[in-house]
Amino acid sequence: MKKPKYIHQLMDRVSHMFFSRHFSLLERIDVHPGQVPLLLTVNDESGLSQKELANKLFVSAPTITVSMKRLENAGLIEKRPDEKDARIMRVYITQKGIETAAELHRITETLEEEMFEGFTVEEKIVFRRLLLQIRDNLIKYSDKKDFMPMKECKERRKD
Protein backbone atom coordinates (compact mmCIF):
# COMPACT_ATOMS: atom_id res chain seq x y z
CA MET A 1 0.00 0.00 0.00
CA LYS A 2 1.34 3.41 -0.99
CA LYS A 3 2.34 5.66 1.89
CA PRO A 4 -0.06 8.64 2.13
CA LYS A 5 1.47 12.05 1.42
CA TYR A 6 -0.76 13.91 3.90
CA ILE A 7 -1.81 13.02 7.44
CA HIS A 8 -5.49 13.47 6.59
CA GLN A 9 -5.17 10.76 3.94
CA LEU A 10 -3.88 8.38 6.59
CA MET A 11 -6.72 9.45 8.91
CA ASP A 12 -9.20 8.71 6.11
CA ARG A 13 -7.74 5.23 5.56
CA VAL A 14 -7.65 4.42 9.27
CA SER A 15 -11.19 5.75 9.71
CA HIS A 16 -12.42 3.58 6.84
CA MET A 17 -10.69 0.51 8.29
CA PHE A 18 -12.16 1.27 11.73
CA PHE A 19 -15.70 1.58 10.37
CA SER A 20 -15.34 -1.61 8.32
CA ARG A 21 -14.17 -3.58 11.36
CA HIS A 22 -16.80 -1.98 13.60
CA PHE A 23 -19.53 -2.76 11.07
CA SER A 24 -18.47 -6.41 10.83
CA LEU A 25 -18.56 -6.78 14.63
CA LEU A 26 -21.98 -5.10 14.84
CA GLU A 27 -23.41 -7.32 12.08
CA ARG A 28 -23.11 -10.25 14.49
CA ILE A 29 -25.77 -8.67 16.74
CA ASP A 30 -27.82 -7.11 13.92
CA VAL A 31 -27.17 -3.49 14.90
CA HIS A 32 -26.23 -0.75 12.43
CA PRO A 33 -23.36 1.60 13.46
CA GLY A 34 -25.71 4.61 13.27
CA GLN A 35 -27.97 3.04 15.90
CA VAL A 36 -25.23 2.56 18.49
CA PRO A 37 -25.17 6.07 20.01
CA LEU A 38 -28.96 6.14 20.29
CA LEU A 39 -29.22 2.71 21.90
CA LEU A 40 -26.41 3.42 24.37
CA THR A 41 -27.90 6.79 25.30
CA VAL A 42 -31.32 5.24 25.95
CA ASN A 43 -29.59 2.50 27.94
CA ASP A 44 -27.82 5.12 30.08
CA GLU A 45 -30.82 7.46 30.40
CA SER A 46 -34.06 5.62 29.77
CA GLY A 47 -37.18 7.80 29.66
CA LEU A 48 -35.91 10.76 27.64
CA SER A 49 -38.05 12.36 24.95
CA GLN A 50 -37.05 12.21 21.29
CA LYS A 51 -36.08 15.89 21.47
CA GLU A 52 -33.91 15.31 24.56
CA LEU A 53 -32.23 12.35 22.85
CA ALA A 54 -31.56 14.43 19.73
CA ASN A 55 -29.95 17.16 21.84
CA LYS A 56 -27.72 14.65 23.62
CA LEU A 57 -26.65 13.18 20.27
CA PHE A 58 -26.16 16.60 18.62
CA VAL A 59 -28.69 15.90 15.85
CA SER A 60 -32.19 17.08 15.01
CA ALA A 61 -35.18 15.12 16.31
CA PRO A 62 -36.23 13.99 12.80
CA THR A 63 -32.71 12.66 12.20
CA ILE A 64 -33.09 9.93 14.83
CA THR A 65 -36.61 8.93 13.81
CA VAL A 66 -35.50 6.13 11.46
CA SER A 67 -33.04 4.68 13.99
CA MET A 68 -35.66 4.83 16.72
CA LYS A 69 -38.19 3.00 14.53
CA ARG A 70 -35.65 0.26 13.70
CA LEU A 71 -34.65 -0.15 17.35
CA GLU A 72 -38.31 -0.25 18.34
CA ASN A 73 -39.12 -2.84 15.65
CA ALA A 74 -36.19 -4.94 16.89
CA GLY A 75 -37.61 -4.84 20.42
CA LEU A 76 -34.64 -2.91 21.84
CA ILE A 77 -36.52 0.24 22.86
CA GLU A 78 -40.13 1.19 23.42
CA LYS A 79 -41.98 4.50 23.37
CA ARG A 80 -44.55 5.44 25.99
CA PRO A 81 -46.50 8.66 26.56
CA ASP A 82 -45.25 11.02 29.24
CA GLU A 83 -47.24 10.64 32.47
CA LYS A 84 -47.94 14.39 32.69
CA ASP A 85 -48.17 15.32 29.00
CA ALA A 86 -49.44 12.58 26.65
CA ARG A 87 -48.25 14.60 23.64
CA ILE A 88 -44.65 13.79 24.62
CA MET A 89 -43.39 10.29 23.90
CA ARG A 90 -40.67 8.97 26.19
CA VAL A 91 -38.17 6.34 25.02
CA TYR A 92 -37.31 3.40 27.27
CA ILE A 93 -34.83 0.56 27.00
CA THR A 94 -36.24 -2.99 26.96
CA GLN A 95 -34.62 -6.05 28.52
CA LYS A 96 -33.46 -7.11 25.05
CA GLY A 97 -32.04 -3.58 24.61
CA ILE A 98 -30.14 -3.85 27.90
CA GLU A 99 -28.62 -7.15 26.77
CA THR A 100 -27.72 -5.70 23.36
CA ALA A 101 -26.16 -2.62 24.98
CA ALA A 102 -24.01 -4.91 27.14
CA GLU A 103 -22.87 -6.71 23.98
CA LEU A 104 -22.11 -3.33 22.36
CA HIS A 105 -19.83 -2.51 25.29
CA ARG A 106 -18.03 -5.84 24.80
CA ILE A 107 -17.66 -5.11 21.07
CA THR A 108 -16.25 -1.66 21.88
CA GLU A 109 -13.73 -3.19 24.27
CA THR A 110 -12.71 -5.75 21.63
CA LEU A 111 -12.28 -3.06 19.00
CA GLU A 112 -10.25 -0.86 21.36
CA GLU A 113 -8.01 -3.81 22.26
CA GLU A 114 -7.44 -4.57 18.57
CA MET A 115 -6.75 -0.94 17.63
CA PHE A 116 -4.39 -0.22 20.48
CA GLU A 117 -2.49 -3.51 20.59
CA GLY A 118 1.13 -2.68 21.33
CA PHE A 119 0.35 0.81 22.68
CA THR A 120 1.34 1.83 26.18
CA VAL A 121 -1.17 3.53 28.46
CA GLU A 122 0.78 6.78 28.04
CA GLU A 123 0.64 6.52 24.23
CA LYS A 124 -3.14 6.04 24.36
CA ILE A 125 -3.49 9.09 26.61
CA VAL A 126 -1.40 11.22 24.24
CA PHE A 127 -3.31 9.91 21.22
CA ARG A 128 -6.63 10.82 22.83
CA ARG A 129 -5.36 14.29 23.69
CA LEU A 130 -4.19 14.82 20.10
CA LEU A 131 -7.56 13.72 18.70
CA LEU A 132 -9.37 16.10 21.03
CA GLN A 133 -7.06 18.90 19.93
CA ILE A 134 -7.75 18.12 16.25
CA ARG A 135 -11.48 18.08 17.00
CA ASP A 136 -11.26 21.42 18.80
CA ASN A 137 -9.25 22.93 15.95
CA LEU A 138 -11.89 21.80 13.45
CA ILE A 139 -14.71 23.15 15.63
CA LYS A 140 -12.90 26.49 15.79
CA TYR A 141 -13.27 26.79 12.01
CA SER A 142 -16.79 25.39 11.88
CA ASP A 143 -18.35 28.71 10.90
CA LYS A 144 -17.05 28.16 7.37
CA LYS A 145 -19.77 27.17 4.86
CA ASP A 146 -18.29 23.75 4.17
CA PHE A 147 -18.43 22.76 7.80
CA MET A 148 -21.87 23.91 8.88
CA PRO A 149 -23.12 20.81 10.76
CA MET A 150 -20.58 21.28 13.56
CA LYS A 151 -21.74 24.87 14.11
CA GLU A 152 -24.79 23.64 16.01
CA CYS A 153 -22.71 21.25 18.13
CA LYS A 154 -20.14 23.88 19.04
CA GLU A 155 -22.27 25.41 21.78
CA ARG A 156 -23.47 22.09 23.24
CA ARG A 157 -20.23 20.06 23.32
CA LYS A 158 -18.74 20.02 26.84
CA ASP A 159 -15.96 17.43 27.03
N, C-alpha and C positions, 0 to 999 in steps of 0.2 A: 504494500500500500504506500502510495506517495506521501511524503511528509508534507503536511499543510504549511503554506507560507505564512498565514496569519493565525493568531490565537483563536479568533472567532470561528475559523474553519474547523479547528480541532474541537472547540466547544460544540459546534453543530454535530460533528461526527459522534462525539461522546454522548451527547444528548439523544441522538437517534438510536445509538446502541442501548442506552439506558431504557428508553421507551419501548424498544423491541423486547428487551429482556423482561421488563416490567409487565408488558402486555402478555407475554407467554406465561408468566407466573399467574397472572390474574385470570387467564382463560381457564385454568384448572378449577376455579371456583365460580366461573360464569359471571364475572364482574368486569365491566368496562372501566378503563383508567379514569375516564371523566366522572364516573360515579363514586370513586373512592373518597374524595374530600367531603362530599355530601353525606355519604353513609357514616364516615367517621365522626363528622360533626354532630349528626343526629344521635350517634352512639354516645358521644360525650355530653350532649345537651339535649336530651329528648324533651319534646314538648314545645319547641320553638315554632313560630309561624314561618310561612314561606318567605316573607319579607325579612324576618330576622335571620333566617338561614342565608339568604342572598347577601345580606350585609356582611355576615361573618365570612362568606366565601368571596367577597369583593366582586360580585356579579349582580345583574339585575334579576328580579324575581322571575320574569318569564324565561330567563336563560336556564334556570334549574328545573323548569316544569317537566321537560322530557325525561331527565334523569330521575326525578321524583316518581313519575309514572312508571318507569321501568323498575325502580326499586320496590314500588308498591305492588306491581304485578308479580314480582319475584317473591313477595311475602317478607321483604326485609324491613320495610317501614309501613306505617299505617297513618292515615290522616283522620283526625277527629275534631269536631267543632269545639271551639273555646267554651269553657263553662260559663263565662260571663257575657260573651259576644259571639253568637252562633255564626256571624258573618266571617269570623276568623277561623281558619283551619289550622290546627296544630299538628305537627309531625312527630310521631313517636317511633322508636325502634321496637321491633318485634324480637322474640326469642331467636328466631332464625337470623335476624339482623345482628344480634349480639354475637352469635356464633361466627357469622361471616366476618364481622369486624375483628374478632379475635384472630381469625385466619389471616386477615389483611395485615395485622400487626406482625404475625409470623413471617409473612411474605416480605414485608418491609425490612425486617431484621435479616432475612436471608439475602435480600438484594444488597443491603448495606455491607454485610459480611463479604459478599462477592466483590463489590466495588472497591472496598478498602482493604482487601487482602494485602498484607505486606506493609501497610501504613502503621506508623506509630500513633499513639494517642495524640501526641503533640502535632504531628503532621495533619491529622484530621481536624484539630482545633484551628490550625492556621488556614487550612483549606476552607473551612466554614467561614472564617473571618474574611477571607479574600472574596468568597462568593457574595457575602453580605455587602462588602464594599462595592463590588461590581453592580449588584442590584441597586444600591443607593445611588451610585453614579448614574445609572440609567434612569432612575426615578427623577433625579435632578434635572434631566433633560426631557422629561416626559411632556412638557408643554409644546413640544414640536409636533406638527401635524401628523407625522408618520408614527407617532407613539402615543396617540390619544387614549387608548384604553387604560393605561397606567395612571392617567391624570386623576381619575376618580378614586383610585386606590391610594394615591399619595397621602391624602388627608386621614385615611382610616388605618393605614398600616402602622403598627406600634411595636414591632420587635426590633 
